[in-house]
Amino acid sequence: MAISSGKKKKLSIAACKVNDGSISVDGSRDAFEAMINPAAYKRQLDIAYSEQHTLGQFSAAPKFSAILPEKLTLQDLVLDGTGVVEMASPKSVKDMIDVLLAVIYNYNGQKHEPNYVRLLWGTFIFFGRAESISIDYTMFKPSGEPLRAKVSLSFTGWMSAEESTLRANQSSPDLSHLVEVAMGDTLPLLCSRIYNDPSYYREVARINNLTNFRNLKPGTVLRFPPLVRRHG
């Protein structure tokens, strides 16, 4: 079930922190917000199999090895500095690309690696890390400064050790983040902590069959899944 807030949601990409096997948005860093939402995105789901070959025999049936992290591709994300697209705070194409690269590409000196990121668009949420970045500049000022660019991005998904174990267990339908409610927790607060957006509390309440989500009992375990991949 999609969630509609009445306001058009834009794709955002935020840097994340990974601690003790869990991932969360790093609120101390600026997120990148798309100027124009992408027309489409592509998900790739891969399964690994192992094969053992014996000399003189036909190939054995492949045996399940692992479910690999999901891949995500965004194509032709448009950044426009011509003024055709209205922005609350106008930025140049260079500035927009600098913000994007600071989130997904630049080396994090504290972690000694690029950031993990969270992509959020409507009810679509994806955690992972950039694999490739392609920037196609298409319009320029007489000075050579770019006025328009199309960016293509590919990401590989982040998977906690817990989720990896669950995915390897074919009998387990639960591939979600499990969160134990603590004293003082509310559903909007938990959604804000996990999704960085409290407006998802209705969807999480529906998934967990909560009839009184305003009064959460400490110790209750709730599922916070990758939200339904549809747009509100």
C-alpha positions as CSV (number, residue, x, y, z in Angstrom):
1,M,0.0,0.0,0.0
2,A,1.5,3.3,-1.0
3,I,1.5,6.3,1.2
4,S,0.4,9.7,0.0
5,S,1.3,12.9,1.9
6,G,0.0,15.3,-0.7
7,K,3.5,16.6,-1.4
8,K,5.5,15.3,-4.4
9,K,8.4,13.3,-3.0
10,K,11.8,13.6,-4.6
11,L,14.5,11.0,-4.7
12,S,17.0,11.6,-2.0
13,I,20.4,10.0,-1.4
14,A,21.8,10.3,2.1
15,A,25.1,9.1,3.7
16,C,24.7,6.4,6.3
17,K,26.6,5.0,9.3
18,V,27.0,1.3,10.0
19,N,27.4,0.3,13.6
20,D,27.0,-3.1,15.3
21,G,25.4,-4.6,12.2
22,S,22.8,-1.9,11.7
23,I,22.6,0.9,9.3
24,S,21.2,4.4,9.8
25,V,21.2,7.8,8.1
26,D,24.0,10.1,9.2
27,G,22.1,13.3,10.1
28,S,25.3,15.3,10.4
29,R,25.8,15.3,6.6
30,D,23.8,17.0,3.9
31,A,21.8,14.6,1.7
32,F,21.5,14.9,-2.1
33,E,18.0,15.6,-3.5
34,A,17.2,15.0,-7.1
35,M,16.2,18.1,-9.1
36,I,14.0,15.9,-11.4
37,N,12.9,12.4,-10.3
38,P,14.3,9.7,-12.6
39,A,11.9,8.3,-15.2
40,A,12.8,4.7,-14.2
41,Y,15.2,2.6,-12.1
42,K,16.4,-1.0,-12.5
43,R,16.7,-3.7,-9.9
44,Q,18.9,-6.7,-10.4
45,L,18.5,-9.8,-8.1
46,D,21.2,-12.5,-8.4
47,I,21.5,-16.0,-6.9
48,A,24.8,-17.8,-6.7
49,Y,25.1,-21.5,-7.3
50,S,28.1,-23.9,-6.9
51,E,28.8,-26.7,-9.3
52,Q,31.1,-29.6,-8.7
53,H,32.3,-31.5,-11.8
54,T,33.5,-35.1,-11.8
55,L,35.8,-36.3,-14.6
56,G,33.8,-38.5,-17.0
57,Q,30.4,-37.6,-15.6
58,F,27.7,-35.3,-16.7
59,S,27.6,-32.0,-14.9
60,A,25.9,-32.1,-11.5
61,A,22.8,-30.0,-10.9
62,P,23.8,-26.6,-9.5
63,K,23.4,-26.3,-5.8
64,F,22.2,-23.1,-4.1
65,S,25.1,-21.1,-2.6
66,A,23.8,-17.7,-1.7
67,I,21.5,-14.8,-2.5
68,L,23.7,-12.0,-3.5
69,P,23.2,-8.3,-2.6
70,E,20.7,-6.5,-4.7
71,K,21.9,-4.2,-7.5
72,L,20.2,-0.9,-8.3
73,T,20.7,1.3,-11.4
74,L,19.5,4.8,-11.9
75,Q,19.8,6.1,-15.5
76,D,19.7,9.7,-16.8
77,L,19.2,11.6,-13.6
78,V,18.9,15.1,-15.0
79,L,20.7,18.1,-13.4
80,D,19.8,21.4,-15.0
81,G,21.4,24.8,-14.4
82,T,19.6,26.7,-17.2
83,G,16.9,28.0,-14.9
84,V,14.2,26.1,-16.8
85,V,13.5,24.0,-13.7
86,E,12.5,26.1,-10.7
87,M,14.4,25.5,-7.5
88,A,13.9,26.9,-4.0
89,S,17.6,27.4,-3.8
90,P,19.1,27.6,-7.3
91,K,22.5,25.8,-7.7
92,S,24.9,25.3,-10.5
93,V,25.3,21.9,-12.1
94,K,28.8,21.8,-10.6
95,D,27.5,22.4,-7.1
96,M,24.8,19.8,-7.5
97,I,27.3,17.2,-8.7
98,D,29.7,18.2,-5.8
99,V,26.9,17.5,-3.3
100,L,26.1,14.1,-5.0
101,L,29.8,13.0,-5.0
102,A,30.3,14.1,-1.4
103,V,27.5,11.6,-0.5
104,I,28.2,8.6,-2.6
105,Y,31.8,8.9,-3.9
106,N,34.3,10.9,-1.9
107,Y,36.6,9.1,0.4
108,N,35.5,9.1,4.1
109,G,38.6,9.7,6.1
110,Q,37.1,8.3,9.3
111,K,36.0,5.1,7.7
112,H,38.7,4.9,5.1
113,E,36.2,4.1,2.4
114,P,33.3,5.7,0.5
115,N,30.0,6.1,2.4
116,Y,27.2,3.6,2.6
117,V,24.0,5.4,1.4
118,R,20.3,5.3,1.6
119,L,18.2,6.0,-1.5
120,L,14.6,7.1,-0.6
121,W,11.9,7.9,-3.1
122,G,8.2,7.6,-2.0
123,T,7.9,4.2,-0.5
124,F,11.0,2.9,-2.2
125,I,14.0,2.5,0.1
126,F,17.4,1.0,-0.7
127,F,20.6,0.8,1.4
128,G,23.9,0.2,-0.4
129,R,27.1,1.7,-1.8
130,A,27.9,3.2,-5.2
131,E,29.7,0.9,-7.7
132,S,29.8,3.2,-10.7
133,I,29.1,6.8,-11.6
134,S,28.7,8.2,-15.1
135,I,28.3,11.9,-15.8
136,D,27.3,13.1,-19.3
137,Y,27.6,16.9,-19.7
138,T,25.3,18.1,-22.5
139,M,25.0,21.9,-22.4
140,F,27.6,24.6,-21.6
141,K,28.0,28.3,-21.0
142,P,30.5,30.2,-23.3
143,S,33.0,29.9,-20.5
144,G,32.7,26.1,-20.6
145,E,30.8,25.8,-17.3
146,P,28.3,23.0,-17.7
147,L,24.6,23.9,-17.8
148,R,23.1,20.4,-17.9
149,A,24.2,16.9,-17.0
150,K,22.7,13.4,-17.1
151,V,24.0,11.1,-14.3
152,S,23.8,7.3,-14.3
153,L,24.5,5.5,-11.1
154,S,24.7,1.9,-10.0
155,F,24.7,0.6,-6.5
156,T,25.2,-2.7,-4.7
157,G,23.0,-3.4,-1.8
158,W,23.9,-3.4,1.9
159,M,22.8,-6.5,3.8
160,S,23.2,-7.0,7.5
161,A,24.7,-10.3,8.9
162,E,21.2,-11.0,10.3
163,E,19.5,-10.5,7.0
164,S,22.1,-12.5,5.2
165,T,21.4,-15.4,7.5
166,L,17.7,-15.1,7.0
167,R,18.0,-15.0,3.3
168,A,20.1,-18.2,3.4
169,N,17.2,-19.8,5.4
170,Q,14.7,-20.6,2.7
171,S,12.0,-21.4,5.3
172,S,12.1,-17.9,6.8
173,P,9.8,-15.3,5.2
174,D,11.2,-12.5,7.4
175,L,13.8,-10.5,5.5
176,S,13.1,-7.3,7.5
177,H,14.9,-5.3,10.1
178,L,13.7,-6.4,13.5
179,V,13.5,-3.6,16.1
180,E,12.7,-4.1,19.8
181,V,10.6,-1.3,21.2
182,A,12.3,0.6,24.1
183,M,10.6,2.8,26.8
184,G,9.6,6.1,25.2
185,D,9.6,4.9,21.6
186,T,6.8,5.9,19.3
187,L,6.1,4.6,15.8
188,P,6.8,7.9,14.1
189,L,10.0,8.2,16.1
190,L,11.2,4.7,15.1
191,C,10.3,5.4,11.4
192,S,12.2,8.7,11.6
193,R,15.2,6.8,13.0
194,I,15.2,4.0,10.5
195,Y,13.8,5.7,7.3
196,N,14.6,9.3,8.3
197,D,10.9,10.0,7.6
198,P,8.2,9.7,10.3
199,S,5.4,9.6,7.7
200,Y,5.9,5.9,7.1
201,Y,4.4,5.0,10.5
202,R,1.0,4.1,8.9
203,E,2.6,1.6,6.6
204,V,4.7,0.0,9.4
205,A,1.6,-0.2,11.6
206,R,-0.3,-2.0,8.8
207,I,2.5,-4.4,8.3
208,N,2.7,-5.2,12.0
209,N,-1.1,-5.4,12.4
210,L,-1.0,-2.7,15.1
211,T,-4.4,-1.3,16.1
212,N,-3.1,1.1,18.8
213,F,0.3,2.2,17.4
214,R,0.3,5.3,19.7
215,N,0.9,3.1,22.7
216,L,3.8,0.8,22.0
217,K,4.7,-1.7,24.7
218,P,8.4,-1.9,25.5
219,G,9.9,-5.2,24.5
220,T,7.6,-5.6,21.5
221,V,9.5,-6.6,18.3
222,L,8.4,-4.8,15.2
223,R,9.3,-5.4,11.6
224,F,10.6,-2.5,9.5
225,P,10.9,-3.9,6.0
226,P,12.3,-2.5,2.8
227,L,9.0,-0.7,2.0
228,V,6.9,-1.8,-1.0
229,R,8.6,-0.7,-4.2
230,R,5.8,1.6,-5.5
231,H,5.5,5.3,-5.7
232,G,2.8,7.3,-3.9
